[in-house]
Amino acid sequence: MEKSNFKFEELTVYQKSLDFVDDVYSITKKFPKNEMYGLTSQYRRASVSVSLNIAEGAGDTDAQFHRFLQMAWGSTKECVVCSTLARRQCFIISENEDKEVRTKLSKLAKMIISLQKFLKKSRT
């Protein structure tokens, strides 16, 4: 069976966003069960939103893609807050794990912003 590929799947920023989703799911598995419908759900939805917005905007006009990347960037900020709350509530205990997640999140946000800048230049 031939594998079907979509153009956005080739974007590095999209691939990195999926890696981040994997990280968030791994981390939130350790959260307390009573957070399943609270912070766990919110953190997971925010991380997935990054990937979804990149995919949805790709292949559209540059202006539309820029708009979806703005929403993806907003979701990365939401993930920062979720990460901070998880650390403050001691759901993330390891400093190393917290630092690693925040570093990946920072790199992902920079990639999104760089792609937005590229799209803006190509329109002018």
Sequence and secondary structure as in RCSB ss.txt:
>XXXX:A:sequence
MEKSNFKFEELTVYQKSLDFVDDVYSITKKFPKNEMYGLTSQYRRASVSVSLNIAEGAGDTDAQFHRFLQMAWGS
TKECVVCSTLARRQCFIISENEDKEVRTKLSKLAKMIISLQKFLKKSRT
>XXXX:A:secstr
      GGGG HHHHHHHHHHHHHHHHHTTS GGGTTTHHHHHHHHHHHHHHHHHHHTTS HHHHHHHHHHHHHH
HHHHHHHHHHHHHTTSS  HHHHHHHHHHHHHHHHHHHHHHHHHHHHH 
